[in-house]
Amino acid sequence: MDNVGIVVESLDEAISFFTEIGLKLEGRASITGEWTGRVTGLGNQNVEIAMMVTPDGHSRLELSRFLSPAIVSDHRNAPVNALGYLRVMFTVEDVNELVARLTKHGAQLVGEVVNYENTYRLCYIRAKDGLLIGLAEQLGDK
């Protein structure tokens, strides 16, 4: 897999949020022109993107802010069981500590932090702009 794409309202806020989770900004660019619309089927478009890379360097998250065409659908309030690509889950060192840090960025806990057997502490958070993010802390021998 090359990357997972997420459309956001504020590129700067999303970069700050995912940096808090542990991703690093790999680069930013503006994507415009007729060729981009041939790829996406959206016609002429103007998009700002930021590529974030996970700490292990194996996975990337492409954050996109569409300047044109306008966003046509909003899934920010979709529940966890909605159809489609809905969330990304990250392995983290300390769920409670990270949730506390992310709330300073406007995130809210969706349900509660729970233990799955003696294997993981898990939760979902919703970022300020509505993105649904899963957090998983491995318990025991990490």
Protein Blocks (a to p, Z undefined) as FASTA:
>chain_A
ZZdcdddfblklmmmmmmmnopacfbdcddedjklmmmnonopadddddddddfkopacc
dddddfbdcdfbdcklgcfkbgcjfbdcdddfblmlmmmmmmmnopacfbbcddehjlbc
cdddddfkopacdddddehjZZ
